[in-house]
Amino acid sequence: MEEGTRIDVEAPVEQVWEVLREVERWPEWAATVTSVRCLDDGPLAVGSRVRVEQPRIPPTEYVVTELEPSRSFTWMATGPGVRTTARHLLETSALARA
């Protein structure tokens, strides 16, 4: 199963990236996230482990599998019989390019 959500933000991609990569601050602006804790030191990078808590979902440990600064990151969580992959991608809209 694949699911997607798109959010349009009127800000430069670089500025949005600075907010997005600070995953421990997500609960400040994302109602779907209760808590985020980085389990490794340093900035978000491939191999970083992150514990995410969301309402009505058991706490989940994600591992960053891909990261392209100022563009995207992907993280994956696995559990008994399930694998969750979440990709966070920033794109400049056609209106912003015009």
Backbone as a chain_set.jsonl record, in Angstrom:
{"seq": "MEEGTRIDVEAPVEQVWEVLREVERWPEWAATVTSVRCLDDGPLAVGSRVRVEQPRIPPTEYVVTELEPSRSFTWMATGPGVRTTARHLLETSALARA", "coords": {"N": [[0.847, -1.174, 0.0], [0.501, 2.23, -0.769], [0.739, 5.578, 0.246], [0.212, 9.088, 0.105], [0.955, 12.508, 0.9], [0.626, 15.933, 0.289], [1.936, 19.099, 0.913], [1.711, 22.5, 0.48], [3.945, 25.158, 0.75], [4.656, 28.513, 1.228], [7.554, 29.421, 0.867], [11.123, 29.63, 0.494], [12.816, 26.685, -0.737], [15.21, 26.016, 0.612], [14.849, 27.211, 3.118], [12.617, 25.837, 4.091], [13.736, 23.305, 4.222], [15.541, 23.615, 6.383], [13.788, 23.677, 8.525], [12.467, 21.203, 8.233], [14.547, 19.275, 8.535], [15.163, 19.406, 11.203], [14.126, 17.28, 12.995], [13.425, 16.677, 15.656], [11.936, 18.822, 16.433], [9.542, 18.624, 15.188], [7.042, 18.064, 16.591], [6.235, 20.62, 17.325], [4.979, 21.784, 15.164], [3.594, 19.857, 13.742], [0.679, 18.249, 14.024], [0.278, 15.537, 13.941], [2.356, 14.305, 15.148], [3.694, 13.349, 18.186], [6.081, 13.105, 19.646], [9.562, 13.261, 18.915], [12.689, 11.788, 18.834], [16.076, 11.909, 18.378], [18.305, 9.236, 18.12], [20.953, 9.115, 17.778], [24.041, 10.988, 17.801], [24.763, 14.196, 16.31], [23.993, 15.756, 13.077], [21.066, 14.972, 11.093], [21.514, 12.146, 9.086], [22.406, 9.625, 6.632], [21.796, 6.498, 7.987], [21.204, 7.48, 10.506], [19.299, 7.054, 13.472], [15.962, 7.371, 14.57], [13.453, 7.939, 16.936], [10.023, 7.925, 16.782], [6.975, 9.138, 17.981], [3.509, 8.855, 17.714], [0.022, 9.757, 17.844], [-2.1, 7.064, 18.723], [-0.472, 5.144, 17.549], [2.044, 2.733, 17.976], [5.231, 3.599, 19.503], [7.845, 4.18, 17.185], [10.863, 3.166, 15.632], [12.807, 4.695, 13.29], [15.114, 4.48, 10.554], [17.332, 6.44, 8.772], [17.594, 6.146, 5.357], [18.193, 7.317, 2.958], [19.456, 10.486, 1.938], [19.349, 13.674, 0.68], [20.689, 16.653, 0.875], [18.853, 19.664, 1.398], [16.818, 18.802, -0.23], [15.618, 16.096, 0.059], [14.738, 13.378, 2.285], [14.687, 9.948, 3.246], [13.25, 7.58, 5.364], [13.122, 4.457, 7.14], [11.167, 2.01, 8.816], [10.884, -1.059, 10.535], [8.931, -3.866, 11.513], [7.253, -6.643, 13.096], [6.189, -8.359, 10.398], [5.777, -6.048, 8.884], [6.864, -3.219, 6.968], [7.696, 0.106, 6.948], [8.108, 2.833, 4.899], [9.045, 6.126, 4.632], [9.094, 8.967, 2.718], [10.372, 12.172, 2.462], [10.057, 14.884, 0.603], [11.164, 17.811, -0.958], [10.047, 20.206, -3.224], [10.285, 22.751, -5.658], [7.623, 24.748, -6.547], [5.77, 25.164, -9.639], [4.698, 27.718, -9.797], [6.399, 29.188, -8.155], [8.696, 29.088, -9.652], [8.083, 30.619, -11.811]], "CA": [[0.0, 0.0, 0.0], [1.248, 3.48, -0.815], [-0.081, 6.723, 0.601], [0.99, 10.309, -0.009], [0.379, 13.772, 1.324], [1.362, 17.071, -0.246], [1.686, 20.357, 1.617], [2.33, 23.63, -0.21], [4.464, 26.152, 1.688], [5.177, 29.68, 0.513], [8.875, 29.745, 1.403], [12.184, 28.999, -0.298], [13.099, 25.294, -0.396], [16.28, 25.96, 1.604], [14.273, 27.585, 4.412], [11.773, 24.718, 4.511], [14.65, 22.217, 4.58], [16.071, 23.867, 7.719], [12.728, 23.281, 9.467], [12.193, 19.773, 8.074], [15.646, 18.435, 9.02], [15.169, 19.453, 12.67], [13.015, 16.368, 13.254], [13.002, 16.711, 17.057], [11.028, 19.957, 16.601], [8.294, 18.378, 14.464], [5.814, 18.207, 17.375], [5.855, 22.035, 17.426], [4.175, 22.215, 14.018], [2.873, 18.737, 13.124], [-0.266, 17.678, 14.99], [0.306, 14.073, 13.849], [3.573, 13.829, 15.805], [3.708, 13.658, 19.613], [7.459, 13.198, 20.117], [10.617, 12.748, 18.042], [13.975, 11.812, 19.542], [17.206, 11.338, 17.637], [18.998, 8.255, 18.946], [22.375, 9.25, 17.464], [24.534, 12.36, 17.839], [25.05, 14.826, 15.032], [22.853, 16.087, 12.222], [20.396, 13.884, 10.383], [22.374, 11.602, 8.035], [22.134, 8.219, 6.325], [22.127, 5.664, 9.136], [20.654, 8.048, 11.738], [18.117, 6.399, 14.032], [15.055, 8.353, 15.144], [12.253, 7.355, 17.552], [8.87, 8.787, 16.523], [5.731, 8.772, 18.661], [2.336, 9.469, 17.116], [-1.207, 9.299, 18.491], [-2.704, 5.773, 18.358], [0.512, 4.295, 16.868], [3.142, 2.424, 18.9], [6.494, 4.281, 19.177], [8.493, 3.533, 16.051], [12.23, 3.588, 15.341], [13.116, 4.824, 11.87], [16.519, 4.626, 10.173], [17.451, 7.206, 7.53], [18.205, 5.31, 4.315], [18.631, 8.21, 1.881], [19.386, 11.898, 2.297], [19.894, 14.629, -0.281], [20.505, 17.947, 1.558], [17.979, 20.688, 0.812], [15.902, 18.196, -1.21], [14.793, 14.985, 0.533], [15.277, 12.254, 3.045], [13.814, 8.789, 3.369], [13.576, 6.72, 6.496], [12.402, 3.186, 7.12], [10.952, 1.302, 10.078], [10.426, -2.431, 10.333], [8.331, -4.542, 12.656], [6.76, -7.969, 12.715], [5.304, -8.411, 9.236], [5.511, -4.753, 8.253], [7.962, -2.285, 6.734], [7.18, 1.421, 6.613], [9.079, 3.725, 4.301], [8.493, 7.474, 4.506], [9.972, 9.864, 1.959], [10.06, 13.584, 2.657], [10.635, 15.473, -0.588], [10.872, 19.216, -1.192], [10.081, 20.594, -4.629], [9.882, 24.118, -5.963], [6.413, 24.691, -7.372], [5.808, 25.855, -10.929], [4.405, 29.139, -9.543], [7.599, 29.816, -7.596], [9.715, 29.174, -10.716], [7.631, 31.576, -12.842]], "C": [[0.892, 1.235, 0.0], [0.286, 4.618, -0.543], [0.788, 7.969, 0.496], [0.219, 11.513, 0.468], [1.247, 14.882, 0.764], [0.954, 18.305, 0.534], [2.419, 21.452, 0.859], [2.707, 24.681, 0.827], [5.034, 27.298, 0.874], [6.473, 30.134, 1.184], [9.915, 29.087, 0.506], [12.475, 27.579, 0.195], [14.159, 25.202, 0.693], [15.765, 26.275, 3.009], [13.398, 26.453, 4.949], [12.647, 23.541, 4.94], [15.184, 22.403, 6.0], [15.058, 23.469, 8.8], [12.522, 21.766, 9.422], [13.284, 18.903, 8.694], [15.784, 18.448, 10.535], [14.01, 18.591, 13.183], [12.544, 16.395, 14.709], [12.044, 17.863, 17.348], [9.695, 19.755, 15.881], [7.038, 18.512, 15.326], [5.351, 19.657, 17.543], [4.917, 22.456, 16.304], [3.384, 21.099, 13.342], [1.976, 18.065, 14.158], [-0.253, 16.157, 14.994], [1.525, 13.467, 14.536], [3.578, 14.3, 17.254], [5.123, 13.92, 20.114], [8.398, 12.63, 19.061], [11.927, 12.877, 18.807], [15.026, 11.152, 18.674], [17.976, 10.424, 18.582], [20.506, 8.282, 18.716], [22.762, 10.717, 17.553], [24.734, 12.888, 16.428], [23.803, 15.104, 14.226], [22.266, 14.841, 11.563], [21.258, 13.451, 9.201], [21.945, 10.174, 7.747], [22.649, 7.384, 7.498], [21.61, 6.208, 10.463], [19.409, 7.288, 12.164], [17.288, 7.435, 14.778], [13.825, 7.631, 15.693], [11.112, 8.368, 17.419], [7.664, 8.243, 17.271], [4.597, 9.582, 18.042], [1.091, 8.955, 17.832], [-1.699, 7.981, 17.886], [-1.775, 4.849, 17.563], [1.617, 3.977, 17.87], [4.401, 3.221, 18.524], [7.273, 3.472, 18.138], [9.903, 4.076, 15.869], [12.465, 3.543, 13.836], [14.628, 4.942, 11.692], [16.542, 5.371, 8.842], [18.212, 6.359, 6.515], [18.722, 6.126, 3.137], [18.525, 9.642, 2.382], [20.078, 12.714, 1.215], [19.647, 16.014, 0.305], [19.718, 18.955, 0.717], [16.98, 20.125, -0.192], [15.009, 17.116, -0.607], [15.53, 14.117, 1.539], [14.215, 11.181, 3.14], [14.24, 8.039, 4.604], [12.662, 5.519, 6.502], [12.309, 2.629, 8.541], [10.461, -0.099, 9.747], [9.877, -2.973, 11.636], [7.837, -5.889, 12.196], [5.772, -7.883, 11.551], [5.043, -7.096, 8.538], [6.812, -3.971, 8.073], [7.328, -0.977, 6.29], [8.315, 2.265, 6.067], [8.408, 5.076, 4.118], [9.518, 8.362, 3.813], [9.464, 11.278, 2.133], [10.8, 14.348, 1.571], [10.197, 16.933, -0.723], [11.025, 19.517, -2.675], [9.673, 22.063, -4.75], [8.669, 24.041, -6.891], [6.601, 25.466, -8.664], [5.557, 27.35, -10.735], [5.633, 29.856, -9.02], [8.689, 29.98, -8.651], [9.361, 30.25, -11.745], [8.041, 33.012, -12.513]], "O": [[1.912, 1.276, 0.687], [-0.841, 4.625, -1.037], [1.986, 7.907, 0.772], [-1.011, 11.536, 0.445], [2.474, 14.776, 0.767], [-0.23, 18.529, 0.786], [3.622, 21.343, 0.621], [1.895, 25.049, 1.676], [5.806, 27.081, -0.06], [6.491, 31.092, 1.957], [9.622, 28.098, -0.166], [12.392, 27.302, 1.391], [14.025, 24.392, 1.611], [16.205, 25.662, 3.982], [13.441, 26.15, 6.141], [12.331, 22.856, 5.913], [15.27, 21.43, 6.749], [15.44, 22.98, 9.863], [12.413, 21.123, 10.466], [12.974, 17.889, 9.32], [16.457, 17.584, 11.097], [13.039, 19.107, 13.736], [11.365, 16.154, 14.969], [11.406, 17.88, 18.401], [8.816, 20.614, 15.951], [6.037, 19.034, 14.836], [4.188, 19.894, 17.871], [4.136, 23.393, 16.474], [2.578, 21.374, 12.452], [2.465, 17.389, 15.064], [-0.723, 15.542, 15.951], [1.71, 12.25, 14.511], [3.479, 15.496, 17.526], [5.35, 14.836, 20.904], [8.077, 11.645, 18.395], [12.238, 13.932, 19.358], [14.893, 9.992, 18.282], [18.264, 10.801, 19.717], [21.252, 7.56, 19.377], [21.913, 11.595, 17.397], [24.857, 12.12, 15.474], [22.696, 14.744, 14.624], [22.91, 13.794, 11.496], [21.685, 14.286, 8.404], [21.204, 9.576, 8.527], [23.786, 7.543, 7.94], [21.577, 5.476, 11.453], [18.572, 6.924, 11.337], [17.819, 8.264, 15.516], [13.224, 6.81, 15.001], [11.214, 9.506, 17.878], [7.363, 7.05, 17.209], [4.691, 10.797, 17.866], [1.096, 7.847, 18.368], [-1.705, 7.819, 16.665], [-2.238, 3.875, 16.968], [2.086, 4.884, 18.558], [4.618, 3.493, 17.343], [7.346, 2.245, 18.209], [10.126, 5.284, 15.939], [12.338, 2.497, 13.199], [15.33, 5.442, 12.571], [15.857, 4.984, 7.896], [19.328, 5.91, 6.777], [19.596, 5.669, 2.4], [17.624, 9.977, 3.152], [21.239, 12.475, 0.881], [18.523, 16.512, 0.248], [19.902, 19.071, -0.495], [16.357, 20.887, -0.931], [13.787, 17.186, -0.732], [16.757, 14.122, 1.629], [13.016, 11.457, 3.117], [15.431, 7.873, 4.869], [11.566, 5.552, 5.943], [13.231, 2.757, 9.347], [9.711, -0.295, 8.791], [10.307, -2.583, 12.722], [7.987, -6.242, 11.027], [4.655, -7.39, 11.709], [4.167, -7.026, 7.676], [7.726, -4.045, 8.895], [6.517, -0.956, 5.364], [9.362, 2.395, 6.7], [7.334, 5.168, 3.524], [10.657, 8.492, 4.263], [8.274, 11.549, 1.97], [12.026, 14.452, 1.606], [9.012, 17.249, -0.616], [12.012, 19.13, -3.301], [8.809, 22.539, -4.013], [8.699, 23.342, -7.903], [7.483, 26.319, -8.768], [6.147, 28.166, -11.443], [5.89, 31.001, -9.391], [9.509, 30.894, -8.565], [10.234, 30.735, -12.464], [7.739, 33.93, -13.275]]}, "num_chains": 1, "name": "protein.A"}
